[in-house]
Amino acid sequence: MGKWRGTLENMGIKKNFWKNKRVFITGHTGFKGSWLAIWLKEMGANICGYALKPDSKSYFFYKANVEMGLNNIYGNILNFKKLSEAIKIFKPEIAFHLAAQPLVPKGFDDPRTTYNTNIQGTVNFLDALRECKSIKTIIIVTTDKVYKNNERSISFKETNELGGFDPYSSSKACSELITNAYRSSFFEKKNIGVATARAGNVIGGGDCSSNRLVPDIFKSVEFNTKLKIRDKNNIRPWQHVLEALRGYIVLAQSLYFDKTLSEPWNFGPKQKDCKKVEWIISKFKKRFNFDFSVEKRNKIHESSVLKLDTSKSKDKLNWEPILSINDAVNLTSDWYIKKFDGHTQDKIAIEQIYDYEKKVVDNYYG
């Protein structure tokens, strides 16, 4: 494994860059935040995480011992005093904002919390960093759902119009506008890089959220219950969580040295890997035993097709997806098989990170 760690310099991820870098992550107790913290710790970063305490000890954050080896702070992103004090004390050089209410259905159930968290939370984060003298690079993580979607089955470019029919999507579009305003009003004058990252529908081991396809599949497998889905024909840009995180990491590194990259960025799969929900289910059914049904009651509005154009990331960041959708499904399946067999989740995660790094190196230099 070690030899691959040394070759990362050649494929975008610069291991030596992250060693001892002071990195602040909001939302580090969540699915993507936990994976990001693990990966950056493995590269030697000095991390401070700020997030809500997970609801259950069964969460990936606890099972993978994410809190070990970092400065762990439980706090609400809406508590500006606590957040700003944490940033002031830690003095970060790089900051990732992942804290959010990330679910479309919950946005319908509780729109006020969704808007407060995703809009005011972004304001609090950026405003706390506005007075931080040590900060060099800021990454705001939003979503592929920020675009105005007229169901024309186009692949959205970063320059396409923002929109959002539902509370979650529109709150994230607002987060994009807020970031742009803070960038042009405050951070450009101080030569601080600020960018937004829009990723596809990520899958992978450790996701504990409700009303997400893959965690719901494995709850059905584990507890022998029927999987209920909202629409089997929706098409989404599915990608493994490590693909999106590599995008965030490469963007943060590049932005640290080149402030002209202070823009929105898409990180998604190849167009052929944008698949229907039914297709994803069929792939997991080949390896696991579960039944599913389409739940028509209380149907919420969701876009039927979502695709991302990632050509800018490829041209300017040398980032492109290296896992096919079959690879992503297999990697996710392998994670759960090992979990069911009793392997510790931190060990599984680190092994998959190393294996993924090897695949990236093979893709670029194999």
RABELRA-V627899 format. One line per field, one symbol per residue. ss: DSSP state (a for helix, b for strand, c for the rest). phi: phi as a letter, one per 30 degrees, with the letter a starting at -180 (. if undefined). psi: psi as a letter, one per 20 degrees, with the letter a starting at -180 (. if undefined). A space follows every 10 residues. Layout:
ss->???
phi->???
psi->???
This chain:
ss->caaaaacaaa acccaaaacc cbbbbbcccc aaaaaaaaaa aacccbbbbb bcccccccca aaaccccccc bbbbccccca aaaaaaaaaa cccbbbbccc cccaaaaaac aaaaaaaaaa aaaaaaaaaa ccccccbbbb bccaaabccc cccccbcccc cbccccaaaa aaaaaaaaaa aaaaaaaaaa ccbbbbbbbc bbbccccccc ccaaaaaaaa aaacccbbbc ccccbbcbbb aaaaaaaaaa aaaaaaacaa accbbbbccc aaacbbaaaa aaaaaccccc cbbbcccccc ccccbccbcc aaaaaaaccc ccccaaaaaa aaaaaaaaaa ccccaaaaaa aaaaaaaaaa aaaaac
phi->.eddddcded bjdceddddi ddbcbdiddd dddddddddd ddcjdccccb addedbddde eddchdddib dcbdaddddd dddddddddd hdcbbcccda cccddddddb dddddeddcd ddedddddde cddddcbbcc dcadddddcc hcidcdcddd ddakdceddd dddddddddd dddddbdddc hcdbbcbccd ddbldjdcdd ibedddeddd ddchcddccd adcdcbddad eddddddddd dddddecbdd ddbdbcbbdd edcdbdeddd ddddddcbca cbbdcddhdc dbddbbbccc dddddcchca dccddddddd dddddddddd djdddddddd ddddddeddd ddddbd
psi->hhhhhijhhi kgonghgioj popppqkiia fhhggggggh ghjjqopppo rqpqhqiiqh gghjlhipjr ooppqphinh ggghhggggh mqhqppoipr ojpgghhhhm hghgggghfh ggggghhhhh joiiphpppo pdrijiqooj kjkroprhiq pqcogrgggh hhhhhghggh ghghhghhhj lpppqqpora oqrrqipjqq kqgghhgihg ghjlrppprh oiippqmpqq hhgghhgggh gggghhhnii jmrqpporrq hijorqghgg ghghhhiqoq qqqpoiqlpq pqphppqpok hghgghikpq piprhggggg ggghghghgh ijqqhhgggg ghgghggghg ghghj.
